[in-house]
Amino acid sequence: MYKVKKLFLFLSYIFCNGISAECDSHQNKNILIDDGSLLNANQPEIKFEKAVFDSNTYLLENIKFNSCEGNSSWEISADEATLENEVLSIKNARVELFNMPIFWLGDIVLDKDKEINIPNLGITDSDFDFSYQFKAGNESAQYVIEPILTKSQLGISFNAKLNDGKNKTEIQSFAIDDEQSSWVFKINSRLQLVKNLELSLDYGDFSGNSLIQNYGYKFLDINRRTLDLKKNIKLSWLINNRHVVIGQQSFENLNLPRPITHTKNYLKYESSYILDNWKIRRSTEISKFKIKNNTVLLNRILPPNEGADFPYFVHEDVERKNRKISFSNSSFGSAFSSKIDIDFYWKQYTINKTTNTSNLSSESFQIKQTFDLDKKFLLGYIYSSFDDQDNIPLLDSYPKSPSPENNISMQSWYGSDRSANQRKIFLYYQNTFEGMEYSLSTNLYEKYNYSNINPELGKHFNKKPVFFAINKSFGNSKFSAIGNYSVKDNKISSSVFEITNKNSEREFSLSKREYLNSGFPLSELNNYVLKYSQNFNNITIFARTQYSISDENINENIFGAEWYKDCFKFRIAFERARFFPFIEPDYSKGNYFNQIYLTNPILKNNLSFEFELIGLTNSLKPINEIIQNGLFN
């Protein structure tokens, strides 16, 4: 959005002509000065061709000023202005770029609480956008209302930021009079209701499938590739060693449904104690998971489909009760230190179906002990109970990526639906060598109990793995790698390799990513990602490309250039991507794996034009963010 920054103008001015003489306004009435300027510390210089001083009123003619440091290709100019009682009134102001008028601002008034605002012009799907911001507020509250004309439709955006030191709230909203009367809003808030009692909101909702994918992202700080709006509410109470949380975790799908889209309502209680040298922690969570408002997913999992192309069972309505108690103890000796962790789990599931209800339960334990020999080398073991989990639902759990640190973790999954199911003796080593930071881990003995979940999982275990993580700098270059090498198969099964080169004028990186996670719903991902930017004097070329090895296809390609001269930036970029926003709202015949990786059989092509008047308009997104995250973020 193109807006003018605040220009604070006070009355401690020096009226200057060619010899920079100081003028006393009380002693100089009806004085004429040619080619002077108004100067004030830390404020822009206001130049004028002629000034007449009459009592306490100062009449200025042909004024020009800008708020850009250094030479500027743009200026705000006007034929007449009046300075009276610490207020500068400018008549028929306009913005000039290379001495050509581009915006007319009309009559504006500047004092310490005022700011100039100019319209925002843009392009969406070859149609012009026009909007204008109205602002109000104070130090603890700011409000912005923005009427919008886009794609021949009228809309309005309202944003608010509130912060009184203890409570913080941000509201974003947008509505437009299209065929679906689309609207969307987001609220992020942290409110301290009373001492030790806090309410947290990360909540959004929307109506109209075309809203975000067509133009909504231009007027909201919502990612263009975002799949959902979070609907999270949490009330937390913390006192002494007890923590109670009541909340809901959910989201609204902006377009394509996620593979798992449960709404979770939960009550969680945690407490911690110290008994002798033992740290004890108890946790109980009662939660209910339910799929809501996702007819596409429900049609796939309900009879007669029973899961369709999903590689695991997805249930519509599940209740879960988790209990966990943990014991931890550390001891220190002259030769080594030792730490032991013991966890006990009790899980109960109630699966509610249209015809019947089934109950599942699981009890497990695990022990981990490590011996730290020299603060670099760890020897340890993990021993856990073996329990079949093929019928246990996946509700809020997913596997961790292979790494030396995750290999020695008691949990190979995030979430609460999968226990360790592993027994191993491991080695872990971390060190630095000639500027290279690295860590390694391997298992002297390993045994898993995953065979009953799915035969495919047998491909990922008992492979004599060596997990590695490496970071090495070479001047302006850096090499990094993380992954898993199988001695048995003599191959790297999961890895990320990246080399970067960066200086003040250039940024380059090339990475190869190959994931083969030890669980579903994820499958292989094997691609190259190139990121590049180079500055040639006042022109910067930038690019980002993502190439899928398995599909032999370019999933994302961005190429652009930015020209900079005297506080003016102009950027042009071409986007070609198989990513969201998805342009077909009916995805009932879509592919499951496209949902996971956000790929899209329909290409999205876009040519974007952007400019920035530095010191006047909002800043463009930095090129570094574009090549790191893509224009669609």
Secondary structure as GFF3:
##gff-version 3
##sequence-region A 1 633
A	DSSP	beta_strand	3	6	.	.	.	ID=ss1
A	DSSP	beta_strand	14	16	.	.	.	ID=ss2
A	DSSP	beta_strand	31	39	.	.	.	ID=ss3
A	DSSP	beta_strand	46	54	.	.	.	ID=ss4
A	DSSP	beta_strand	57	65	.	.	.	ID=ss5
A	DSSP	beta_strand	74	84	.	.	.	ID=ss6
A	DSSP	beta_strand	87	97	.	.	.	ID=ss7
A	DSSP	beta_strand	100	110	.	.	.	ID=ss8
A	DSSP	beta_strand	115	117	.	.	.	ID=ss9
A	DSSP	beta_strand	120	124	.	.	.	ID=ss10
A	DSSP	beta_strand	127	131	.	.	.	ID=ss11
A	DSSP	beta_strand	134	137	.	.	.	ID=ss12
A	DSSP	beta_strand	141	150	.	.	.	ID=ss13
A	DSSP	beta_strand	153	163	.	.	.	ID=ss14
A	DSSP	beta_strand	168	176	.	.	.	ID=ss15
A	DSSP	beta_strand	183	194	.	.	.	ID=ss16
A	DSSP	beta_strand	197	207	.	.	.	ID=ss17
A	DSSP	alpha_helix	210	214	.	.	.	ID=ss18
A	DSSP	three_ten_helix	216	219	.	.	.	ID=ss19
A	DSSP	beta_strand	228	239	.	.	.	ID=ss20
A	DSSP	beta_strand	242	249	.	.	.	ID=ss21
A	DSSP	beta_strand	251	253	.	.	.	ID=ss22
A	DSSP	beta_strand	262	275	.	.	.	ID=ss23
A	DSSP	beta_strand	278	291	.	.	.	ID=ss24
A	DSSP	alpha_helix	295	301	.	.	.	ID=ss25
A	DSSP	beta_strand	317	332	.	.	.	ID=ss26
A	DSSP	beta_strand	337	352	.	.	.	ID=ss27
A	DSSP	beta_strand	357	372	.	.	.	ID=ss28
A	DSSP	beta_strand	377	384	.	.	.	ID=ss29
A	DSSP	beta_strand	398	399	.	.	.	ID=ss30
A	DSSP	alpha_helix	404	407	.	.	.	ID=ss31
A	DSSP	beta_strand	413	414	.	.	.	ID=ss32
A	DSSP	beta_strand	422	433	.	.	.	ID=ss33
A	DSSP	beta_strand	436	448	.	.	.	ID=ss34
A	DSSP	three_ten_helix	455	459	.	.	.	ID=ss35
A	DSSP	beta_strand	465	474	.	.	.	ID=ss36
A	DSSP	beta_strand	477	486	.	.	.	ID=ss37
A	DSSP	beta_strand	491	502	.	.	.	ID=ss38
A	DSSP	beta_strand	506	515	.	.	.	ID=ss39
A	DSSP	beta_strand	525	536	.	.	.	ID=ss40
A	DSSP	beta_strand	539	548	.	.	.	ID=ss41
A	DSSP	beta_strand	553	565	.	.	.	ID=ss42
A	DSSP	beta_strand	568	577	.	.	.	ID=ss43
A	DSSP	alpha_helix	592	597	.	.	.	ID=ss44
A	DSSP	beta_strand	604	613	.	.	.	ID=ss45
A	DSSP	alpha_helix	623	629	.	.	.	ID=ss46
###
